[in-house]
Amino acid sequence: MEKVAVEPSADYDIHKADTAVNTLLAKLDIKIKLNSTVFIKPNVMAQNKPSQHTVTHYAVIDALCDYLSHKNCSIQIGDSIAFFQKGLTRKAFKTTKLWDVAKKYNARLVVFDEEPLTKITTGLTVFKQLFLPKILLEADMIINACKLKTHGGGLRFSGAVKNVFGCLPGGYKQKAHIWLKNDFELSDLFIDIMQSIKPALHIMDAIIGLDGGPYALGKPTPAGALLASRNPAALDVVACRMIGYEPEQIAIMVRAKEQGLISDFNNIEVLGTAPRVQFKKLIKTPLPNHKGKDSMFVTDTFVYPVVRRSKCSACRYCLAFCPTGAIQFDAKAKAAVDYESCIFCYYCLTACKERAVSIKASFKNKLIRGMRLLLGL
């Protein structure tokens, strides 16, 4: 039987968060090795403030870091934001205050857009190959620290399983959306990532959830709890029912059961009392087997990496760091990007020694970025 621990927490007081996290780990009998390397993967979807409640609150990450520091762990905190914004994920770490948490505990902040990738070819159900940050596979333990949110699109719910989608760097996430046929295939991708990185612990910030997310247009809604489990699907089942969904109404949950991530939605032991908070922006129509037209937040929120030929020294270093071999050399020994092969991970923006790679944004992309900046999204 899967176990999900629930601990009430009314606000983001640091001391209360510390106590709640310690209680959750004790309930689940989580053992963390001394001096181990632990990677925390929060939900940092955008350069938003904690008060917007689109991201895992820094107080929860602080509580995890405090616990790990007493085990003398080497702590890493990493993610990749959902949209291209100037400063990318590095700036988002500052706006979400995770920068301050990392400094407090001497943790390393990891920007997936700046990390070398490893190719995964086994155990996949959607793509023949998947590219993930190498640093994730090198950690002794991964903690998946997600945020309770509903999703205005076909996915309907954003929790532990979906949170690992952020392991895909840069515009790779948007391209995956475009390449896949429906929300079931997209859910399969989340599960493929989950099975590849194998987090040992999943913890959900459900102190204040987001009704009608995942963007900042959603309504922050108090749920008053932290949840934790060794099983991400079991955690999501309990969280779904907290807010008024049944797991059969969520594509991610349907696929999780079909792929064996969870065997039975009803065979879950809840350690504690899960609050009931009726979210209002729920979608109860039957799950479609097709995908609607991708919104502009999918099709126009990534940018194209381009090589500035005047700066390219033809050192060919890019041939080694591009994970898909998308950078090629022409007859004049100058680099160029093959967009058919490019996964838009943006690693080339920082890896090129000559800083010869920049970005090219469409007019619509610039318009969206301006609108988001103006509205604080």
KEFI-817355 format. One record per residue: x, y, z negated of N, C-alpha, C in turn. Coordinates in steps of 0.001 Angstrom, whole numbers, plus 500000, padded with zeros to 6 digits. Each point is the difference from the previous one (the first is absolute). Example, Ala and Ser with C-alpha at 12.3 -4.5 7.8 and 13.67 -1.06 7.14 Angstrom:
! KEFI-817355
513190494310492200499110501190500000500900501200500000499650501050500720500820501190499940499230501090499270
END
This chain:
! KEFI-817355
500845498793500000499155501207500000500875501250500000499675500936500898500736501258500056499593500889498821500941500816499546499735500878498869500208501464500396499089500828499566500108501444500201499844500663498640501005500752499589499955500699498714499472501414500203499153500435499107499402501341500058500235500687498669500459501235500067500241500765498781499389501395500172499107500409499084499389501328500120501037501108499840499833501036500783500883501169499922499225501194500543499701500930499138499097501097500363500673501115500780501340500152499829500687501092500680501445499594500270500776500960500506501375499698500407501038500453498974499625499988498742500959500273498941501124498957500078501240500462500005501156499115500179500049498914498927499757500365498754500084499037498903498899498936500108498804500429500404498905499051500185500303499053501165500599500543501059500367499165501151501049498969499607500970500418499189501023499068499510499360498838499243499096500340499101499338498976499190499173499058500875499272500580500971499151499196500880500827499041500843501097500484500574500852499149500838500610498876499169500487500308498819500563498969499128498959498936499644498778500442499748498926499064499666499655499108501179499936500582501193499690499222501209501050498921500244501267500363499893501065499036500250499998498896498953499657500349498780499914498989498941498839499040500256498861500532500422498837499152500295500312498982501095500780500409500987500332499125501124501263499179499752500645500239498853501241499305499643501055500181501102500155501244500444500990500331501028501392500046499365500912499271500581501381499984499524500891500693501039500718501014499574500921500722500887501423499779499501500842499529500890501366499670499616500804501250499664500836499878498987500911501080499651500943500279501165500305501268500207500991500441500994499613499664501439498731499738500244499567499678501365499707501273500796499919499850501312499640501107500884498515499901500318499248501012499600498545499983500174499586501140500927499243499650501021499522500989500974498522500274499739499664501271499784498607500414499808499492500629501296498925499436500535499407500526501235498668500672499637500006501330499797498752500709499690499205500279501279498897500691499855499263500501501162500306501490500121500872500340500947500352501403500267499592500281501441498731500185500219499493500052501368500260501337500698500235501051499225500180501320500603500705500915499009500316501194500454500632500990499139498914500688499161499312499193499196498895500491499175500420500177498547499208500749499267500232500214498572499285498897499211500490499699498812499340498980499174498519500306499754499668501284499906498622500402499705499026499667501128500524499688501191499129499631501115499605498525499957500733499228499235499685498593499738499950499140501264500835500333500968500187499132501168501182499061499785500800500275498982501250499268499787500017499378498605500855498982499825500180499425498672500548501083499071499348500222498900500381501096499114501382499743499399500777501057499926501376499876499506500067499470498568498949500222499198500003499519498620500038498471499946499348499358500957500007498533500065501389499501500385500626500675500957501356499614500411500986500282498871499794501095499290500833500325498844499921498883498953498792499510499748499804498939499012500708498713500433499927499673501270500705498817500507501507500174499859500498501175500356501438500271499905500472499938498550499185500499499084500361499953498588500148498552499537499053499169500403500066498583499645501256499352500588500279500271501268501150499401500675501318500509499430500010501254499567501235500565499446500412499274498727499019499511499243500307499246498785500536498605500311499849499583501256500585498740500463501318500247500740500444501264499953501232500401500681499978499663501493498830500173500589499841499690501423500526501136500873500445499641501175500306500982501038498697500247500749499489501227499937498658500295500512500073500706501356499173499523500921499850500640501304498518500314500213499721501151500553498622500420500290499952500410501460499159499363500793500023500313501425498672499885500700499874500756501107498784499965500806500256500729501315498964500055500836500023500772501240498620500610500190499915501304500194498702500669500089499261499617501279498706500234499991499142499561501096500055500908501222500375501261499815499993500958501099501379500620500172500300500423501213501240500745500172499790501412499462500830500377499052500020501349499450501454500423499852500275501259500131501366500483499840500513499630498615501160499368499968500537499530498735499649498560499702499023499463500765499593498607499877499785499569498543500356498765499694499729499432498684500834500661498907501173500471500349500872500618499001499305501210499352499326500797500793499270501139499443498791499521499195499375498908500457498838499466499283500379499541498598501215499495499835500442499606498668500033501198499053500253501182500548500020501203499167498589500475499665499121500041501006498640500495499746499225499069499066500286498715500050499302499041499138500640499880498621501137500666499795500768500008498746500744498684499738500058499136500991500785498781499836501492500313500001500354501116500610501387500465499966500437500217498553499135500626499210500315500266498591500110498705499199499110499049500298500042498711499307501298499274500308500389500002501273501240499325500401501206500619499307500006501321499918501106500686499339500057499649498513498850499922499373499900499700498569500587498636499667499790499015500894500439498625499727501185499567500862500606500966500669501145499693500856499638498925501034498792500093500518499529499057501016500370500510501387500154499086500911500301500383501380498710500159500783499815501150500623498861500214500885500353499489501391499135499163500538500260499366501289498969500472501015500477500632501053499145500442501103500104498951501094498945499257500234500065498912500978500370500484501396499645501264500314500338500570501312501508500145500184500748499938498911501448500195500054500769498705499735499296498871499950500618498730499632500138499063501200501094499226500054500117498974501052498928498940499818499557499438501120498908499032499982500506498590500284499252499039499489500276498587500242498856499403500803500336499168500959498963499363500828499497498732499325498681499902499863499344498820499456499323499264501150500209498709500091499400499226501101499220498783499524500046499681498708499323498805499499498806500366499124498980499140500021498836500184499146499084501121500409500057500426501260499194501128500468498763499511500753498917500742499885498760499621500686499582500989501082500572501202499979499563501036500944501060500264501067501117500533499582501093500299500918501020498861499995500703499850501103501048498977500073501193500374499122500173501300499801501083500472499147499552501248499250500583500182498841499633501109499128501290500593499454500057501321499907501212500668499529499719500681498659500747499580498980499801500510498649501313500515499430499936500978499105501227500526499385500792498890499305501246499910500350500873498956499457500075500056498484499947501195499441500152500185498566498898499294499208498818499855500591498902499313499325500329498526499769500645499410500981500297498569499928501215499712499133500710501047499599501182499831499165499714500180498509498826500524499654499661500244498592499722498682499272500264499965498710499693498818499197498508499872499755499325501145499966498564500009499718499370501229500631498805499835500543499245501127500552498719500165499203499720501240499602498737500335499339499197500866500966498824499541500342499106500693500910499042500849499177500218501321499997499224500915499148499036500810500856498777499526500116499037500584500938499039500973499313499117500582500805499004500968499529498614499511500399499031500119499124498622499629500314499372501060500901499671499577501230499374500930500944499037499234500900498916500644500389499224499461501108500542500608501282499657499368501108500546500379501296498835500339500915500022501199500540498899500439500836499875499245501303501076499363500460499971499233501241499467498597499787500247499144500981499476498645499947500571499159498875501168500356499487500611499198498937499232500092498688499352501124499758499094500216498882500671500117498627501113499300499776500595499948498673501521500006500109500625500745499103501463500067499966500462499654498595500718498880499899500476499560498700501373499374500092500185498881499326501319499376499919500460499427501339499118499286500690500412499368501263500350501055501035499172501016500128500255501025501022501224500854499681500336500126498733501091500897499617501335499625500642500196498724500309501282499604500590500134500452501450498930500516500592500078500535501364501039501117500066500179500708498886500983501073499941501429499515500104500215498686499974501353499466500198500455500155501451499053500230500909500369500284501382500399501470500086501212500298500421500466501394499972499435500850501130499911501303499733499677500983501024498712499734500754500077500208501319498840499821500873499703498559500351500787499081499459499762498563500203498598499626499547499513500655498950498663499718499486498927500378501018500116501204500570499008500425500991500037499127501246501200499624500427500112499146501180499358498636499738500176499476498795499376498717499655498483500115500073499455501112499498498561500253500107499554499906501457500741500645500874499632500077501414500138498637500681501055499264499659500262498713500642498976498925499634499414500077498810499116498939499527498549500247500409499256498911500153498669500064500589498904500414499024500136499619498739498926500272499043500544500007498577499117500252499060500424500112498599500380498653499400499527498910500591500424498682499531501461499759500345500400500367501214501403499860500386500884500928499171499508501198499726500753500934499167500160499427498586498954499375499502500073499353498690501012498860500016500046499251501105500989498929500145501413500556499897500198501185500567501323500628499940500369500337498552499050500545499243500279500289498588500442498725499270499294498909500275500296498736499325501352499456500451500331500171501279501321499587500494501111500755499274499808501298499809500999500800499273500088499520498558498841499782499386499953499532498616500755498678499847499748499071500917500643498687499923501494500083500290500419501028500714501418500162500334500804500581498844499409500954499272500763500651498925499711499406498626498845499337499849499648499260498786500152500803498693499225501045499812500040500709498708499635499061498856500668500146498879499740499136498841498895500541499114499723501301500120498998500641499156499285501083500794498700500096499761499180501022500651499279500763498904500119501306500037499343500831498990499238501117500711498779500252499552499147500981500674499704501186499086500236501181500543499606501240499353498515500228500306499168499607499043498560500215500132499506500929498901500902500804499466499600500971498981499065501023500638500437500547501120499111500805500848500158499470501416498936499459500550500016499489501362499587501075500987499965499621501275499623500951501054498851499407500797498854500606499881498791499562500697499924500698501350500043499221501082499943500588501336501357500382500528501043499319499520501364500248500479500233499327501338501244499718500361501157500119499109500620501393499978499470500928500822500574501341500080499477500886498873500568501192499899499656500913498916498592500587500123499285499679501073498612500427500118499090499178499100500518498874499484499223499173499098499746500688498665499086499446499223499633500594498713500670499230498861500873500653499223500575499336498820498895499570499036500036498724499628498945499430499166500606499198498858499758500392498753500577499270498866499507498557499944500941499078499843499666498594499780500534499537498648501018500703499491500426499813498628500716498721499658500840499494500922500697498750499682501255499831500841500907499190499487501109499452500777499762498507500120500297499441501181499818498583500253501330499399500426500204498729499690501231499339500423499742498519500236500774499414500909499875498581500294501250499523500734500226498704499954501038499406500827499496499801501429498674500018500164499379499743501294499315501262500523500450500542501139499425501265500490498542499887500402499616498858500566498613499841500441499061499905498800500432499311498948499168499913498799499802501376499379501060500791499960499893501360499475498997500802500826500090499874501328499099500755500877498553499552499850499777498705499777498631499510499793499380500672498778500747500029498899499485500627498774499762501491500223500923500665500685499853501437500260498824500283500918499801499161501019498849500174500904498694499960499226499881498993499145498757499842499244499805501123498985501090500574499522499904501140499085499242501151500628500216500231501299499461501204500648498765499738500850499547498733500069498748499720500698500102499191501262501188499508500340500173499137501163500064498539499568499578499107500862500293498582499863501141499673500968500885499087499647501160499727500856499633499562501414498850499350500163499565499568501338499711501177500923499863501194499424499723501196500802501268500709500466501164499458499625501285500631500290500825499087500902500390500488501170500763499178500954501284499461499382500674500822499214501256499582499376499759498796499093498910500015499248499700498911499080499607498724500749499236500159501062499612498849500815501234499298500548500928500780500540501231499423500547500898499425498898500019500647498841500821499503498893499562498595499596498696499774499993499494498676499655500288499000501111499800500399501234500245499102501132501469499595500100500888500905499615501431499716500094500574499406498713499161499762499009500446499336498790500672500885498983499870501319500169500566500903498994499212499894498698498726499619500135499153499707498850499050498893500429499736499055499104499180498846500383498519500201499731499675500781498967498602500139499601499798501383499378499079500772500548499741501340499480499423499972498579499422498887499613499338499924498698500825499269498944501152499493500403500847499262499066501122500916499489499608501100499383500938501005499503499694500273498533501010499901499180499843500326498585500402501457499778499068500784499518500267501409499719500384500134498533501224500442499771500512500184498645499728501443499584498903500192499316499540501343499674498638500226500631499558501231499982498694500343500564500175500978501157499591499555501176500085500872501173498828500973499988500256501303500053498903500974499983499176499939501277498783500440499920499134500090501173499828501465500354500480500366501158499915501392500456499468499983501424498776500418500188499389499929501318500522501108500908500894499627500926500428500947501024498830500206500963499893501199500535498842500348500825500226499827501500501267500111500430500271499965501445500421498600500438499090499048499803500259498616500377499310499678501328500581499071500733499445499573501285499484498580499825498711499791500147499404498690499726499506499275501251500232500565501186499598499324501228500873498764500228499530499015500808500813498806500261501363500363500602500992499196499675501339500253500511500035499810501512500480500975500762500095499847501454501199499135500379499905499308501128501135499200500469500804500726501075499717501288500146500752500800500970500431501302499320500914500669500597500490501263499443499395501163500770499565500986499272499525501206500662501160500789500585499695501094500609501041500830500585500897500558498901501320499868500209500943500519499012499852501510499872500002500489498761499868501431499754501312500707500317499936501315500019501201500778500274501019499846498880499532499566498803500932499784498893500829498731500217499623499226501010500801498842500406500785500323501265499309500544500985500617500175501317500919501208500115499854500976499105500750501243500174500767500456498763500209499090499045500744500402498807501391499379499956500462499463501127501391499590500113500651500833501094501314500034500002500736500806500973501007499123500736500499500522501103500936499258500825501442500396499688500866499029499694501422500328499861500614500214501387500754501064500149500650500297501277501487500273499762500809499647500975501439500228499902500351501312500678500661500881499262500483501256500582501328499693500689499937499952501295501138499519500790501261500845499788499804501278499703501165500867499794500780499615498745499338499354499061500665499603498757500469498551500005499513499190500926500363498583500056501458499859500436500794499327499171501428499799500306500266498644500634498945499249500264500121498658500591500823499061499114499902500179498693500743499134499076499406498597499930498744499879500410499278498722500057499736499384498617500154500794498979499687499523498652498519499645499893499170500694500742498560499778499961499615498602500474500839499380500818499703498656500473499990499012498833500749500317498968500088499117498833498881500265499000499576501270499855499019500284498951498553499952500460499722500111501297498601499942500462499506498554499892498972499739499212499593498614499741499428499274501213499459500738500958499362499353501151500772500186501298501159500654499932500766500258501221499314500985500922499238500918499413499229500957500802500853501137500541501201500164499463500886501052500505500919499392501053499973500576501169500776499493501130500855501111500588500983499609500804500890500984500617499792500022501508499965501225500544499778500143501436501322500042500754499912500303501277501199499995500861501020501056499588499562501035499308500914501048499547500490499759498565499804498757499519500452499602498659499372500850498903498746500366500215499259500745498994498842499143499480499742500103498711498949499188499394498616500546500324499047499101500069498597500362500199499144498945499308498758500374499663499113499092499269499011499348500952499929498672499938499002499230500738498775499858499098498952500748500292498841500026499106499183498711500037500203499167501000499328498706500024500554499077498917501271500180499661500646499169498985500026500664498631499875501311499960500119500764498749498822499706499069500294499801498712498930499814499009499778501270499174500718501083500342499800501301499367500269499950498492501055499294499623500359499893498584500737501248499508500550500792500915500699501266499715501362499821499334500495498782499941501321499788499404501078500753500773499800500142501299501001500674500840500177501475499631498981500602499380500097501416499651501114500266498988500247499034499134501048500179498990501237499151500280499833498901500740501121499083500213500993500487501054499546500804500964500905500487501046501045500941499387501272499627500146501083500780499400500108501398500595499586500143501239500111501295500685498757500863499816499001499462499302498706500685499838499440500396501367500122499066500932499562500269501373498533499651500223499355499411499009498599499603500150499102500986499264499004500483500685499016500903499392498614499455500301498977500766499726498636499534500245499294500897501002499048499390500696499160500735500935498550499747499612499312501061499652498607499874499567499068500565501062498865499349500164498992500495500931499325501241499422499293500718500839499261501179499528498967499588498958499337498883500235498982499535499065500630499635498662501193499408500053500703499657498761500296501252499190500500501043500683500295501253499309498732500629499430498909499860500725498723500546499549499523499274498741500118498681499991499607499207498842500846500344498791501298500134500224500903500339498888499671501368499426499695500934500883499623501338499541498700499980499216499044499216500478498711499880499319500179499356498626500810498958499918500220499314498739500695500929499005500958500775500506500711500948499139499051501063499476499136500503500870499057501051499644498974499509498974499532498740500176498959499464499134500579499285498783501322499878499946500621499299498886499806498502500023499886499426501218499773498561500133501299499242500157
END
